Structure formats: structure tokens, C-alpha cells
Amino acid sequence: MELNGPTAEDDATGAMARRPLAPMPVPASQPDSLAEVARVALKLGLTAFGGPAAHIAMLREETVVRRKWLTDAYFLDLVGATNLIPGPNSTEMVIHVGYLRAGWRGLLLAGTLFILPAATIVLALAWAYAQFGSTPAGEALLYGIKPVVIAVVAQALWGLGRTALRGPLLFGVGASAAALYLLGFNELIILFGGALLVLIVRTVRRLSPGQLRAAIAAPFAALPLTMIPASLLQSALVPVSLGTLFLTFLKIGAVLYGSGYVLLAFLRNDFVERLGWLSDQQLLDAIAVGQMTPGPVFTTATFVGFLVAGVPGAILATVGIFLPAFVFVALLHPLVPRLRGNPWTAAMLDGVNVAALGLMAAVTWVLGRDAIVDPLTAAIAIAAALLLIRFRVNSTWLVLAGAIVGLAVNQLR
């Protein structure tokens, strides 16, 4: 579900998992495979604006249509499989194709060259932000961008909600996830709790009356202490540490389901609430900068790492958040043909997806209060949302337009 502007691409994802098993693609190990993988990954890393749905569409054009490295059916199988593991789905798709085409070297090279251009650009923008972000010109630029970011997240909620919220159970889990986050519960508990709840309910529905009575008669275990809201467990603010920075982003990369927008919830909980290393304003600025660059939204981590600990922080944050994706793809790729038809993984995936939507909605509400501060920013957000949802305008152009509006307003004041 990863999620920048998922619309028709995400609607198709729900159907992907129900397709019959596709034949294996054309075998790899061509003499020029590694060089070709490098060219494709670097090209996408430099030009893939518009979010994960757009990234995946461009990857398909390069690898299925133009180069015929694999069939459409198997490509769709890979897209469905990435929804079963944490991490940035479009990045994982690039890594999958690199692994398929050129083995372990292709896996490493494809992922690195897709991530590196965006991370480099974000690092440069982070430096500029640290130098000029608090000046009137920098504030004016972000004044117009932030409402657009809120609209982009709202558009993602709209597209994903139509796909994921199927029936009262899933809708209830998503709404409960949003409410629990606003009450201070930890986002990991919300995500995995949603997965477990949907799995339990669907399992109970499949039980016979006798089996159900036996299950009800069994003693209930006590609720774990981790159900206590995170706000009640938080310690005092801690000093900046490179080790803590790396391990926090490694944790996020290893457990984050949903999309680049669910990343907002994780970043806010860790870096704003728990550690106190960022303000809500800086977090929103980091996401705004991420919208202006090609490649994965997760390079927001590069920006956050630089703000917290300079260039070493940017490097460690980037490595930490993306490293799990390489590991997960390496483990998952050989298992792709077996995963899609399993009812247990399907139920848990549905639960994770709707819980992620709830987190996205809650974070949109929290950050929207910082972005929409007057009638003009409200109008920018509404206009951007309309253009995204009704006309499917590329979010990159809207972010640039918002920046221009912010600069123009600054000149008129």
C-alpha cells in the first residue's frame, strides 16, 4: 500500500492478489544484465516523481513493456508480495526486479541506484533548509507547500480507502486506529493489533458452533502491559545519539507497513514525542521537501537525520531505514509463488492496511493544524485536493505551484 498518490494503481493492487499463479519470468543471467539493471534503476531514481504508484508504473514500462524482462502477470505477483512485508513498496519492487535480473549483485545495485539520487538531493535541500529555512524567503516557500502536502496525504487516503475499507469490520478497525493514535497509543501496537483483530474475527467466522463454544470456554490471557498508551510510558527527552538515531530508523524500516505517509506517524512518535529531537513544524517541513524530489518518500529520513546530526546523521538515517527492505526482498523473493493464496496472511494484511489508513488519517489531522493557518492556506489545500482527486494532477507540479504561491504572497506583504 505505499503509499504518494495511489489511485488507479492501488485499486488494481487489491485484484492482483487474487490472480492465478503466474509463470516464472524470463530467466536472468544475461551478459549485460547488471549494467542494464544499473541503467534502469538510476534512470528511475532521477526521474520517478509522483509517488509509489507512479514509480511502479514507470518500472513496468521499463522492464515489462520495453525490455520484456518479465511478464505482466509475474510483475503483478511481485507487487502483491511487497504488500506482505514492511518498507517502501516501490523501492522493494525495484530491488525485486534487480534480484530477478542479476541476482544478489542486481539486488544491491538496483536498490542503491534508485535511492541514491533522491537521498543526495534531499541532503542538499536539508543543508539549504538549515541555512535558510528560518529566513522570510524560506518560510514563504514552505507556507505554500505545506497545505499541498496535506492535500496529497488526503488524496492518498481517498484512493486507498476505496480499496481497503471493505465492510464494517475493516472500516471499524481503521477508525479505531485513528482514535487510538490520537489518544497516544503506540503505532506498532495499533498496526499489529489491527492485523491480529482481523485475523481473529475471520478465524472465528470460519469455526463451527462446537469449535466456537470450545474457544469461548478457554481462559483469556491478561492484556499485555504494552497496551498502555505510549504517552504514559515515555521517558524524559534524551540527548542526540548517532546510535539511537540509526537504531530508530532501522526499527521504522523493519516494521513500517502502509506507505511513506504512515512514516509521518512513526517519525512524529519517535522524534517529536519520545525523543524531542524535532518539532511538528520541522517534521512537516521534512515531508514537504520529500515531496519535491524523485524517488522514494522514505528519503525524508535523510532530511531528518541531517537536521538532528548533520551529514553523519543523514547517512545513518538513510542506511537504517532502507536496509530492512533489501533483507526482506532477499528473503521473500523465492517465496512469492506461495504467499498470495494463504488466507492467514491475507487476513493479517487487510488488518495492517486499514490500521495504516487510520494512522494516516490521524497524522493528517495533527499536521493539518500546523499547515492550514489562514483562509489562503485553506484554499490552497482544498484546490490541491480537488486537482489531485478529480483530475489526478501530478503532485510534483502542485508542490511547485504551492511554493510559487508562497513566494508571491511574501512579495506582496
C-alpha positions in Angstrom: 0.0 0.0 0.0 2.7 2.7 -0.1 1.9 4.8 -0.3 2.3 9.4 -2.6 -0.7 9.5 -4.8 -2.3 6.0 -5.0 -5.4 5.9 -7.2 -6.0 3.6 -10.0 -2.7 1.8 -9.3 -3.8 0.9 -5.8 -7.3 -0.1 -6.9 -5.6 -2.6 -9.1 -3.4 -3.9 -6.2 -6.4 -5.4 -4.5 -7.2 -7.5 -7.5 -3.5 -8.5 -8.0 -3.5 -10.9 -5.0 -6.4 -12.8 -6.5 -4.9 -13.5 -9.8 -3.9 -17.1 -10.7 -0.3 -18.0 -10.2 1.7 -16.5 -13.0 4.5 -18.3 -14.8 8.0 -17.5 -13.9 9.6 -14.7 -15.9 12.3 -14.9 -18.4 15.5 -16.2 -16.6 18.2 -13.7 -15.7 22.0 -14.1 -16.1 22.2 -12.3 -19.5 25.8 -11.0 -20.0 24.7 -7.4 -19.8 22.1 -7.9 -17.0 24.0 -6.0 -14.3 24.7 -2.9 -16.4 21.2 -2.8 -17.7 19.8 -3.1 -14.2 22.0 -0.2 -13.2 20.8 2.0 -16.1 17.1 1.3 -15.3 17.4 1.9 -11.6 19.4 5.1 -12.0 17.0 6.4 -14.6 14.1 5.8 -12.3 15.9 7.3 -9.3 16.4 10.5 -11.3 13.0 10.8 -12.9 10.4 8.9 -10.9 8.3 11.7 -9.5 4.7 11.3 -8.4 4.9 8.7 -5.6 4.9 4.9 -5.4 2.0 4.3 -7.8 3.8 6.3 -10.5 7.2 4.7 -9.7 5.7 1.2 -10.2 4.0 2.2 -13.4 7.4 3.6 -14.7 9.1 0.4 -13.6 6.6 -1.7 -15.5 7.2 0.4 -18.7 10.9 -0.1 -18.5 11.0 -3.8 -17.5 7.8 -5.4 -18.9 6.9 -3.4 -21.9 10.3 -2.2 -23.2 12.8 -4.8 -22.1 10.5 -7.8 -21.6 12.4 -9.0 -18.5 9.2 -10.5 -17.0 5.6 -10.9 -17.8 2.8 -8.6 -16.7 1.3 -11.5 -14.6 4.5 -12.0 -12.7 5.1 -8.3 -12.3 1.7 -8.1 -10.6 2.6 -11.1 -8.3 5.6 -9.1 -7.1 3.5 -6.0 -6.5 1.1 -8.1 -4.4 4.0 -9.7 -2.5 5.5 -6.3 -1.5 2.3 -5.6 0.4 3.0 -8.5 2.8 6.3 -7.0 4.1 7.2 -3.7 5.7 9.0 -1.0 3.9 8.7 1.3 0.8 6.9 -0.8 -1.8 8.1 0.9 -4.9 11.7 0.7 -3.7 11.2 -3.0 -2.9 9.8 -3.5 -6.4 12.9 -2.1 -8.0 15.0 -4.4 -5.7 12.9 -7.4 -6.7 13.4 -6.7 -10.4 17.2 -6.2 -9.8 17.4 -9.5 -8.0 15.4 -11.3 -10.7 17.5 -10.0 -13.5 21.0 -10.1 -12.0 20.9 -12.0 -8.7 22.5 -10.6 -5.5 24.5 -8.0 -7.3 21.4 -6.8 -9.1 19.5 -6.6 -5.8 22.1 -4.4 -4.2 22.8 -2.2 -7.2 19.2 -1.6 -8.2 18.1 -0.6 -4.7 21.2 1.6 -4.2 20.9 3.5 -7.5 17.2 4.0 -7.1 17.7 5.5 -3.6 20.9 7.4 -4.0 19.7 10.3 -6.3 16.8 11.2 -4.1 18.9 10.9 -0.9 21.6 13.2 -2.4 19.0 15.8 -3.5 17.3 15.7 -0.1 20.7 16.1 1.7 21.4 19.2 -0.3 17.9 20.6 0.4 18.4 19.8 4.1 21.6 21.8 4.1 19.7 24.7 2.4 16.9 24.4 4.9 19.3 24.5 7.9 20.9 27.7 6.4 17.8 29.5 5.0 14.7 27.7 6.3 14.1 30.2 9.0 14.5 33.3 6.8 11.4 35.0 5.4 12.1 33.6 1.9 12.4 30.0 3.2 9.3 30.4 5.4 7.4 31.8 2.4 8.3 28.9 0.3 7.1 26.3 2.8 4.0 28.4 3.6 2.6 27.4 0.2 4.0 23.9 0.1 2.6 22.6 3.4 -1.1 22.8 2.6 -0.3 20.9 -0.7 1.4 18.2 1.4 -1.8 17.8 3.5 -3.8 17.5 0.3 -1.5 14.9 -1.1 -1.9 12.8 2.1 -5.7 13.3 1.9 -5.7 12.1 -1.7 -3.8 9.0 -0.7 -6.4 8.3 2.0 -9.2 8.7 -0.6 -7.6 6.3 -3.1 -6.5 3.7 -0.5 -9.8 3.9 1.5 -11.8 2.9 -1.6 -9.7 -0.2 -1.9 -9.0 -1.2 1.7 -12.2 -0.4 3.6 -14.4 -3.3 2.6 -17.1 -3.9 5.1 -17.9 -2.9 8.7 -15.0 -4.8 10.2 -12.3 -3.2 8.2 -13.9 0.3 8.5 -14.2 -0.1 12.3 -10.5 -1.2 12.6 -9.4 1.8 10.6 -11.5 4.3 12.6 -10.3 2.7 15.9 -6.7 3.0 14.8 -7.1 6.7 14.1 -8.8 7.3 17.5 -6.2 5.2 19.4 -3.3 7.2 17.8 -4.9 10.5 18.8 -5.2 9.1 22.4 -1.5 8.3 22.5 -1.2 4.6 21.8 2.0 3.3 20.1 1.7 3.0 16.3 3.3 -0.5 16.3 0.6 -1.8 18.7 -2.1 -0.2 16.5 -0.7 -1.8 13.3 -0.2 -5.3 14.7 -3.3 -5.1 16.8 -5.3 -4.4 13.7 -3.8 -7.3 11.9 -4.5 -9.7 14.9 -8.1 -8.5 15.3 -9.0 -9.1 11.7 -7.3 -12.5 11.8 -9.2 -13.5 14.9 -12.6 -12.3 13.6 -12.2 -14.0 10.3 -11.0 -17.2 12.0 -14.0 -17.2 14.4 -16.3 -16.8 11.4 -14.9 -20.0 9.9 -15.4 -22.0 13.1 -18.3 -24.4 13.6 -20.6 -23.8 16.5 -18.9 -26.5 18.6 -15.5 -25.2 17.9 -16.6 -21.7 18.8 -18.1 -22.8 22.1 -14.8 -24.5 22.9 -12.8 -21.4 22.1 -15.0 -19.2 24.2 -14.6 -21.6 27.2 -10.8 -21.2 27.1 -9.4 -18.8 29.7 -8.4 -15.4 28.4 -4.8 -14.2 28.9 -4.3 -10.9 30.6 -3.8 -7.9 28.4 -0.1 -7.1 27.9 1.4 -4.1 29.5 2.3 -2.8 26.0 -1.4 -1.8 25.6 -0.8 1.1 27.9 -0.8 4.3 25.8 2.7 5.3 24.7 2.3 8.7 26.2 2.2 7.1 29.7 5.4 5.2 29.1 7.6 7.9 27.6 10.7 8.9 29.4 12.2 12.3 29.6 13.7 13.9 26.4 17.1 12.4 25.6 20.3 13.9 24.1 21.1 13.2 20.4 22.9 10.0 19.8 24.0 8.6 16.4 23.4 5.0 17.7 19.9 5.9 18.8 19.3 7.6 15.5 20.4 4.6 13.4 18.5 2.1 15.5 15.3 4.2 15.5 15.3 4.4 11.7 16.3 0.7 11.5 13.2 -0.1 13.6 11.0 2.1 11.4 12.3 0.4 8.2 11.8 -3.0 9.7 8.2 -2.6 10.9 6.5 0.1 8.8 3.6 -1.1 6.9 1.4 1.1 4.7 3.3 3.8 2.9 5.5 6.8 3.1 2.7 8.6 4.7 2.4 6.2 7.6 6.1 7.2 8.1 4.7 10.5 9.4 3.2 8.7 12.3 6.4 6.8 13.2 8.6 9.9 12.8 6.3 12.0 15.0 6.0 9.4 17.7 9.8 8.8 17.9 11.4 12.2 17.0 8.8 14.6 18.2 7.0 12.9 21.1 9.5 10.3 22.5 13.0 11.9 21.9 12.1 15.5 21.4 14.7 16.0 18.6 12.2 17.6 16.2 9.2 19.9 16.3 6.0 19.3 14.5 6.9 22.2 12.2 10.3 20.6 11.3 8.6 17.3 10.6 6.1 18.8 8.2 9.0 20.7 6.5 10.8 17.4 6.1 7.8 15.8 4.4 7.4 18.9 2.2 10.9 18.6 1.0 10.4 14.9 0.3 7.5 15.8 -2.0 9.8 17.9 -4.2 12.3 15.1 -5.1 12.2 12.0 -7.2 12.5 8.5 -5.8 11.2 7.1 -2.5 9.4 9.2 0.0 11.4 7.4 2.7 14.4 9.7 1.9 12.6 12.0 4.3 14.8 10.1 6.7 17.9 11.7 5.1 16.4 15.2 5.8 15.6 14.3 9.4 19.0 12.7 10.0 20.7 15.9 8.8 18.6 18.2 11.0 19.4 16.0 14.0 23.1 15.2 13.5 24.5 16.6 10.3 25.9 14.6 7.4 26.7 11.5 9.6 23.1 11.6 10.8 21.8 11.8 7.3 23.9 8.8 6.2 23.0 6.6 9.2 19.3 7.5 8.9 19.2 6.7 5.2 21.0 3.4 5.7 18.9 2.4 8.7 15.5 3.0 7.1 16.3 1.3 3.8 18.5 -1.7 5.0 15.5 -3.8 6.0 14.0 -3.5 2.5 17.0 -5.3 1.0 16.9 -8.0 3.6 13.1 -8.6 3.3 13.2 -8.8 -0.5 16.1 -11.2 -0.4 14.1 -13.5 1.9 10.7 -13.0 0.2 11.6 -13.3 -3.5 12.0 -17.1 -3.6 8.7 -17.5 -1.7 6.5 -15.2 -3.9 4.6 -18.1 -5.6 3.4 -19.5 -2.3 2.2 -16.4 -0.5 -0.7 -15.0 -2.3 -3.3 -17.7 -1.7 -2.8 -18.1 2.0 -6.0 -17.0 4.0 -4.0 -16.3 7.1 -1.6 -13.8 5.5 -4.5 -12.3 3.5 -6.4 -11.5 6.7 -3.4 -10.1 8.5 -2.6 -7.9 5.5 -6.1 -6.5 5.4 -5.8 -5.6 9.1 -2.5 -3.9 8.7 -3.7 -2.0 5.7 -6.8 -0.5 7.4 -4.8 0.3 10.6 -2.3 2.1 8.5 -5.1 4.1 6.9 -6.3 5.1 10.4 -2.8 6.3 11.3 -2.6 8.3 8.1 -5.9 10.0 8.9 -4.8 10.8 12.4 -1.5 12.3 11.4 -3.1 14.3 8.6 -5.4 15.9 11.3 -2.4 16.7 13.6 -0.2 18.1 10.9 -3.0 19.9 9.2 -3.4 22.2 12.2 0.2 23.4 11.6 -0.2 23.8 7.8 -3.6 25.4 7.4 -3.3 28.6 9.4 -5.4 31.1 7.4 -8.0 31.3 4.6 -5.3 31.3 1.9 -3.7 28.1 3.1 -7.1 26.5 3.5 -7.9 27.4 -0.2 -4.6 26.0 -1.3 -5.2 22.7 0.4 -8.8 22.5 -1.0 -7.7 23.3 -4.5 -4.8 20.9 -4.4 -7.0 18.1 -3.1 -9.6 18.7 -5.9 -6.9 18.7 -8.6 -5.4 15.5 -7.2 -8.6 13.6 -6.6 -10.7 14.8 -9.5 -8.1 15.5 -12.2 -5.2 13.4 -11.0 -2.7 16.1 -11.5 0.9 15.1 -10.6 1.6 16.1 -7.1 5.1 17.4 -8.1 3.5 20.2 -10.1 1.2 21.1 -7.2 4.1 21.3 -4.8 5.9 23.6 -7.1 2.8 25.7 -7.6 2.4 25.9 -3.8 6.0 27.1 -3.5 5.4 29.8 -6.1 2.2 31.0 -4.3 4.1 31.2 -1.1 6.9 33.3 -2.6 4.4 35.6 -4.4 2.5 36.2 -1.1 5.7 37.0 0.6 6.5 39.6 -2.0 3.1 41.3 -1.7 3.3 41.6 2.1 
